[in-house]
Amino acid sequence: MVHVPGLFDHHSLGTGWRLDFPDGLDEHLLYFVASGSCSATVGRERWIIDAGSVLWIRPHTPFVITTPDDRRTAVHRVRLAPDEETEVGLAPAMYVPDVWEVRGLFDLLIAELLDTTLPHRHERVRGLLLVLFTTLFRRAEQHAEPGVLSPSARQAIEKFADDHITDRPTVADLAAVASLSPDYFTRTFRKTFGMPPREWLVCRRIQHAAVHLDESGKSIAQVAMTYGYQDSFLFSRQFKSVMGVPPQAYRAR
């Protein structure tokens, strides 16, 4: 990822300030809260971003950021151009609390971006970004609960499953997203989600199929085929186990 010219600065945000992007941004958005606080809603996640914390939102991820009504908030903001080759498996957003050690990195980064006359500026910016992001990844993993998948890993797995749901991803595919061996991944997944990954994939697939039944005029057999079911009876049985009613009753409700 590289910086987007003109899209980096220090902000002093007023009380009751609001930033709402229902379609997300074209770039990565990186916020470091230097003082005060703000709240962020990103997809199904909602965080209170206190001072010393970082919020990172990927391109085209819907989000809302607001500040309290009773105090101002100061933030460092950087927007970075997307790079598809380096973003495979990244979660839509990441929140890292209490990471004050990156404050100096933000100061150095913004200073480099503001002065276009500095020698070796491009190399230094890339180096600072590398240190910044590896620090964030390390701290995010340290905050994760032992024996369960980290929030970033959970989000990456959910995104991968949703993006490939009609391809019928396997447990090994999900383990690769989390960079874990299949055996260890299966144990950790069960502790994280409360069910084995195969069962979770079936639930996820059926939930997508239910939406498809609601929004398309396709027959039940056609929807079943879309999600890889050669056997309509198996589709109906799994659909009822997940949704509580067979697909015929679900569509007629």
C-alpha positions in Angstrom: 0.0 0.0 0.0 1.1 3.6 -0.7 -0.1 6.9 0.6 -2.7 8.9 -1.3 -1.4 12.5 -1.8 -3.3 15.1 0.3 -5.1 12.5 2.4 -3.0 12.7 5.6 -3.1 15.1 8.4 -3.8 15.9 12.0 -7.5 16.5 12.8 -9.1 18.3 15.7 -12.7 17.0 15.6 -15.5 19.0 17.2 -18.2 17.7 19.6 -21.0 15.7 17.9 -18.9 15.3 14.7 -20.0 12.5 12.3 -18.5 10.8 9.3 -20.8 8.4 7.4 -19.8 6.4 4.4 -22.4 3.8 3.5 -20.3 2.5 0.6 -16.9 3.0 2.3 -14.0 4.8 0.8 -11.8 3.9 -2.2 -8.8 3.8 0.0 -7.7 2.3 3.4 -8.5 4.6 6.3 -6.2 4.6 9.3 -7.1 6.6 12.4 -5.0 7.1 15.5 -6.8 8.8 18.3 -4.4 11.1 20.1 -6.9 12.6 22.7 -10.6 12.3 23.4 -12.4 9.4 21.9 -14.8 8.5 19.1 -17.2 5.6 18.3 -17.0 3.6 15.1 -19.6 1.2 13.6 -18.1 -1.0 10.9 -20.4 -3.6 9.5 -21.6 -5.6 12.5 -18.8 -4.3 14.8 -19.0 -1.3 17.1 -16.0 0.0 18.9 -15.2 2.9 21.3 -11.9 4.2 20.0 -10.2 5.7 23.1 -7.0 7.8 23.1 -4.0 5.7 22.1 -6.0 3.3 19.9 -6.0 2.7 16.2 -8.8 2.0 13.8 -8.0 0.6 10.3 -10.8 0.3 7.7 -10.3 -1.4 4.3 -11.6 0.1 1.0 -15.3 -0.2 0.3 -16.2 -1.1 3.8 -19.3 0.8 5.1 -18.6 2.7 8.3 -19.8 5.5 10.6 -17.5 7.4 13.0 -18.9 9.9 15.5 -17.4 11.9 18.4 -19.0 12.5 21.8 -21.2 15.6 22.4 -19.2 16.7 25.4 -15.5 16.8 24.3 -13.3 17.3 21.3 -11.2 14.6 19.8 -7.8 14.8 18.1 -6.8 12.2 15.6 -4.0 11.4 13.1 -5.5 10.3 9.8 -3.8 8.6 6.8 -5.5 7.2 3.7 -3.6 4.6 1.7 -4.2 3.4 -1.8 -5.4 -0.3 -2.1 -3.1 -3.1 -3.3 -5.0 -6.3 -4.1 -1.9 -8.5 -4.1 -1.1 -7.6 -0.4 -4.6 -7.6 0.9 -5.7 -11.2 0.5 -7.1 -12.5 3.8 -7.3 -9.1 5.5 -10.4 -8.4 7.6 -12.7 -5.5 6.6 -11.5 -3.6 9.7 -9.2 -3.8 12.6 -9.3 -2.1 16.0 -6.2 -2.1 18.2 -6.5 -0.6 21.6 -3.8 1.0 23.8 -1.1 1.1 21.2 0.6 4.4 22.1 4.0 3.2 20.8 2.8 4.0 17.2 2.2 7.7 18.0 5.7 8.5 17.1 5.4 6.5 13.8 2.4 8.5 12.8 4.3 11.8 13.5 7.2 10.6 11.5 5.0 9.4 8.6 3.0 12.6 8.3 6.2 14.7 8.5 7.6 12.7 5.6 4.4 12.9 3.6 4.2 16.7 4.0 7.7 17.5 2.9 8.1 16.4 -0.7 11.7 17.6 -0.9 13.3 15.1 1.5 15.8 12.7 0.0 14.9 9.0 0.0 11.4 10.0 1.0 9.6 7.2 -0.8 11.8 4.5 0.8 11.4 6.0 4.2 7.6 6.2 3.9 7.5 2.5 2.9 9.7 1.6 5.8 7.6 3.5 8.3 4.4 1.9 6.9 6.0 -1.6 7.3 6.9 -0.9 10.9 3.5 0.6 11.6 1.5 -2.3 10.3 3.6 -5.1 11.7 3.3 -3.4 15.1 -0.5 -3.2 14.7 -0.7 -6.9 13.7 1.5 -7.9 16.6 -0.5 -6.0 19.2 -3.8 -7.2 17.7 -2.7 -10.8 18.2 -1.5 -10.0 21.8 -5.0 -8.8 22.7 -6.6 -11.9 21.3 -8.0 -14.4 23.9 -5.8 -17.5 24.2 -7.0 -20.5 22.4 -9.5 -18.7 20.2 -9.2 -17.0 16.8 -8.3 -13.3 16.8 -10.9 -10.8 15.7 -9.0 -10.1 12.5 -8.8 -13.9 11.8 -12.6 -14.3 12.4 -13.5 -11.4 10.1 -11.1 -12.7 7.4 -12.6 -16.2 7.6 -16.2 -14.9 7.4 -15.3 -12.7 4.4 -13.6 -15.6 2.6 -16.5 -17.9 3.3 -19.0 -15.3 2.0 -17.0 -14.5 -1.1 -16.6 -18.2 -2.0 -19.8 -19.7 -0.6 -21.0 -21.1 -4.0 -17.6 -22.7 -4.5 -18.1 -24.8 -1.3 -14.9 -23.9 0.5 -13.3 -26.6 2.7 -12.0 -26.5 6.3 -8.5 -26.6 4.8 -9.3 -23.4 2.8 -10.5 -21.7 6.0 -7.4 -22.9 7.9 -5.2 -21.4 5.1 -6.9 -18.0 5.5 -6.0 -18.1 9.2 -2.5 -19.4 8.5 -3.0 -22.4 10.8 -2.7 -26.2 10.4 -6.1 -27.8 9.7 -6.1 -29.8 13.0 -5.2 -26.8 15.2 -7.6 -24.6 13.3 -10.5 -27.0 13.8 -9.9 -27.0 17.6 -9.5 -23.3 17.8 -12.5 -22.7 15.5 -14.8 -24.8 17.6 -13.8 -22.9 20.7 -14.3 -19.5 18.9 -17.6 -20.2 17.1 -19.1 -22.9 19.3 -19.4 -25.4 16.5 -17.1 -27.3 14.1 -16.1 -25.5 11.0 -18.0 -28.0 8.7 -21.2 -27.3 10.5 -20.5 -23.6 10.4 -20.0 -23.7 6.7 -23.3 -25.5 6.2 -25.1 -22.9 8.3 -23.4 -20.1 6.3 -24.3 -21.7 3.0 -27.9 -22.2 3.9 -28.3 -18.7 5.2 -27.0 -17.4 1.8 -29.4 -19.8 0.0 -32.3 -18.5 2.1 -31.6 -14.9 1.0 -31.4 -16.2 -2.6 -34.8 -17.8 -2.2 -36.2 -14.5 -1.0 -34.6 -12.4 -3.7 -34.7 -14.5 -6.9 -37.5 -16.2 -8.9 -35.5 -19.4 -9.2 -36.9 -22.7 -8.3 -35.8 -24.5 -5.1 -33.9 -27.0 -7.2 -32.1 -24.2 -9.1 -31.1 -22.5 -5.8 -29.8 -25.8 -4.5 -27.7 -26.3 -7.6 -26.3 -22.8 -7.2 -24.9 -23.7 -3.8 -23.5 -27.0 -5.0 -26.3 -29.4 -3.9 -26.7 -32.1 -6.5 -29.3 -33.8 -4.2 -32.4 -31.6 -3.5 -33.3 -33.9 -0.6 -30.0 -33.1 1.2 -30.5 -29.4 0.5 -34.0 -29.5 2.0 -32.9 -31.5 5.1 -30.0 -29.1 5.8 -32.2 -26.1 5.1 -34.7 -27.3 7.7 -32.0 -28.0 10.3 -30.7 -24.5 10.0 -33.8 -22.3 9.3 -36.3 -24.4 11.2 -38.6 -25.0 8.2 -38.1 -26.7 4.8 -37.4 -24.4 1.8 -40.9 -24.8 0.5 -42.4 -23.5 3.7 -39.8 -20.8 4.0 -40.6 -19.4 0.6 -44.3 -19.5 1.2 -44.2 -17.8 4.6 
